[in-house]
Amino acid sequence: MMQPQIVLLKEGTDASQGKPQLLSNISACQSVVDAVRTTLGPRGMDKLIVDKTGRATISNDGATIMKLLDIVHPAAKTLVDIAKSQDAEVGDGTTSVVLLAGEFLKQIKPYVEEGVHPRIIIKAVRKSLQISLEKISELSVKINKSNASEFRSLLEKCAATAMSSKLINQQRAFFSKMVVDAVLLLDDLLPLNMIGIKKIQGGGLEDSILVAGVAFKKTFSYAGFEMQPKIYKNCKIALLNIELELKAERDNAEVRVDNVKEYQKVVDAEWNILYQKLQKIHESGANVVLSKLPIGDVATQYFADR
C-alpha cells in the first residue's frame, strides 16, 4: 500500500538544494553588488531610487541604497544586513563591505563549480581573515589622547575622509571641524542620537552653525508675543508636562447643577486652577517655558504681561 504524500511547504516553494542553489545564491548577491558598485569612491555616481509609494531618493550612501532596494531573495538580503550592521557599528564603509562580500563570493564561485565542499571554503576564508587581522594590527596607528591638538587633528582627518565621497566633499574642511566639535561636546558614552540636525531652506552650506545646546526649528506667534523680549541671557527655563490651558474634559464626566450660580462655581474653579499654575510658574522666576502639552492664549498673555 502506498504511503500518502505529505506536503509541508506552501505552493510555489522552490526546494532546490546543493550546488545549483549555492550558485544561484552567489548570482543573486552579485546583482545586488552591481547596483551599488558605481557609487564607490570620490568619482562615485549617485543613484536615484523610487520606492513603492513613488517617493524618489537620490543618494550615494551604501546603507541608504541597500535599505531602499526592495530585495526578496533571501541570500541577497544578507548583504542588506551586513550594510546595516556596518552602518550601526562604524557609520562608514557601507558600500565597501557589500563590494568586498560580493568579490569574495565571485572568487569562491569557481571552486563551488568544481565541487569543493563549502566547509573547506569557509575554513580558508576564516584563515585569510586571521592573516588580514594580524597584518592590520601590524600597520595600525595608535591614537595618543594625551596630546590634545594632535588627537583633534587626527579626528578631523578621519571626519574629512568619511566625507570625501559625499555631496559635501567641497566643504569638508568646514564640516569636519564642526563634526568634531559636535562629537567632543558629548560625554564618554557618546550618545550620538543627542546630536540633532535641523534643515533650513535657503542659504549656502557654509551658513551651517553648531549650537552647543538645544535648538528649536519653530517660529510661532502667540498672544502677547510682540511684547516679549527675544533674547535672554542666563535665563531660567521651566520644563513642564502639564497643560496651561482650560482643559476639555475627556472622561465623560457629568456634572449636574440646578442653578446658574452652581454652574458659575464650576467655571470659576477651572479658571482658578489655571491661574494658580501660572502664578506658581511666575513666582519660580522662570523666563522661558517649554511644555510637552499645549500652552493656551490665556497663559501666553499672562506671561507677556509679567
Secondary structure, DSSP 8 states (H G I E B T S, - for coil): --------S-TT-----HHHHHHHHHHHHHHHHHHHHTT-STT---EEEE-TT--EEEE--HHHHHHHS----HHHHHHHHHHHHHHHHTSS-HHHHHHHHHHHHHHHHHHHHHT--HHHHHHHHHHHHHHHHHHHHHH-----SSSHHHHHHHHHHHHHHHHTTSTTGGGHHHHHHHHHHHHHTS-TT--GGG------SSS-GGG----SS---------TTTTSS-S--SS--EEEE-S-BS-----S------SSHHHHHHHHHHHHHHHHHHHHHHHHTT-SEEEESS-B-HHHHHHHHH-
